[in-house]
């Protein structure tokens, strides 16, 4: 059935009523940014970002604060994940960010077999893996890494050619030209949800 025949069917009966606008979620301010008051209270930052984002936000007691370490911008090794470096990295973060505690301190680099070409993906809802269920039982949070695909799911890239020349994703089969159409389908689905509920991603 075409859309034209649907429109004709409506024209023969009562005129369809416009849908009411979606309800607007309550909001609150974090620094100069207005965010939803429901479910938003996490800030994820790393030393490479500097300290401006956190200091501008303020309201430390309202934020679950996660920070990463391991990326070395100075001389020597580009990545430092040695156990004796962890407390040093923590002290640097506390001093730089002007806070006396951090909620979650994570290592920036995940170790994996280099032969695979990329970190593996785990479906946290897979019952065979049981990751999400275990996290719930232990009362711990699961932090998503790049949940919007580093821009892939919000329309930033339409093909692998749009990725920067030195981007590591150019070497990953998931971002190949053959598979990029699947990424675009996911992006279009996310955009449709956003339009339906008047939300952005």
N, C-alpha and C positions, 0 to 999 in steps of 0.2 A: 504494500500500500504506500502510495506516495504522500508527501506532505501536502501536495495540492488537494488530494482527495480528502485528507483530514480537515483541511481548512474549509472545504466546501461543505463537509458534514456539519461543522460548527455553524456555518452561515445559515443553515436551514433551521437550526434550533436557537436556543437562547445564547446570547453573546457570552463567551467565557469570561469569568471574573478574574481580574489580575490577582496574582498571589501577593499576600502581605509581605512586606520586607522582613528579612530575617531579624530576629531579636539581636540587639547589640549587647555583647558581653560587658559586664562591669569592668572598668579599667582603674588603674592606679599608676602613679608616677614612680619610675626608678631613675633618679637623676633628671635629665631633660627628656627622657623617653617615656611615652605613654604606652603601657602594655596591658594585656588582659589581667584582671585580678584573680583569675581562676587558673591555677596550674602553672603559672610562670613565676619562677623564683630561682632559676639556676643561671649561673654565669660560668662559662668555661673559658679559660685564658691560659696563655703560655708566656714564658719569658720573652720570646721573640716578638710578642705584640706590644711590649712595653707596659706602662702602668696607667695610661690615660683612661682606658675604658672603665676600670674599676673605681678610680678616684672620682670620676665624673658621676658614676652611678650613686655612690653613697648607700645609705640604708643597709649597712652590713648585716644587721640582725634579721633582715627579710630575705637574704640571698643565700642559697646553697652554693658555695663557692668551690669550684674545681679548677685546679691548675696543673699544667704538665711541666715536666722537666726532661732534660736529656739532649736538647739541641744546643750545641756549643757554637757561639758566634765569634769566639776568639781564636787564638792560635791553637794548633794541635788537632786532636781528634774532632771530627764534625759532630759526633754523637758520644755523649758520656752517660753511661747507665750503670757505672760501677757502684756497688753497695755503699762504699765509703763516701760517695759523692751525694747520696740522697739527703742526709741531714744538712749538708752545705747548701744544696739547692733549695731546701725548705726554708732555711734561714734567709737566703737571698730573696725568696718570694715574699716572706713576711715583711722584710725591711722595705722592699721596693713598693709593695702594695699598701703599706701602712695599716696592716691588720695584725691582730695577735693570734689568729687561728685560721686554718684552711680546712674546709670540710672534706675535700677529696684531692689527694696528691698522686698523680699517675705518671708513669714513665711514658715518654713521647713515642718511642719506637717499639713496635711489636716485633719479636723475633720470629722468623718463619724460614722455610726452606727457600733459598734463593732460586732454586731450579723452577719453582712454581711461578715466579714472575710477579706475584702480588700477594698481600695478606689474604688469608682465606676468609670467606664469609660464613657466618653461622646463623642459621634460622633460629632465633631465640624461642620461637613458639613451637618448634618441632618437639613433639612429645617424646620421641626417641632420644633426643639430646637432653631434654629436661632442664635446660638452663634457666628459663624464666620461672618454672615451677620451683626450682631449688632456690633461686633468688628470693622468691616470695616467702618460702619456708624460713629462710635465714634472716629475712627482713632487710635485705640489702638492695641497692638500686643497680639497674643496668643502664650504663651510659652508652648511647648510640654514637658511633663515629660517622660523621658526615652523612646524616640521615637524608639529606636532599642531594646526595651525590656530587658534592662540591660544585653545584650549579647545574648539573646535568638534568635535574628534574624540575627546574624552574625556568627553562627556556634559554639559558645562557649559551648553550652549544646545540647546534643542529646537525653537526657531523664531526668526525674525528679531526677534520681539517681546521675546525674552529679552536681546537686545543692549542695552547702555546707550544712552540717547537720543542722545548725541552721537558714537556709535561710527561710524567711517568705513565700516565694513562694510555699514551700512544703505544705502549708495549704490552698492554693488557688485553686479552681476547674479548673481554666484556665490552670494551670500548672500540672494537673493530668496526669497520664500515659495514660489515655483514650484520652485526648485532645492533647497530645504532638505531635502526628502526624500532626495535623493541624498547629501547630507552625512550624514544619519542612517544611511543604509545603510553608508557607509564607517565610521562610528562603531561600528555594531553588528558589522561585520566585525573591527575592531580589538579590540573587547571580547571577541569569541569567541576570537581568537588568545590574548589575555591569559589567559582562563579555561583554555584548553587547556594552556598552558605555565606556569600559575600565576604570571603576571607582571602588573604594572600598567603603565599608560602615563602 
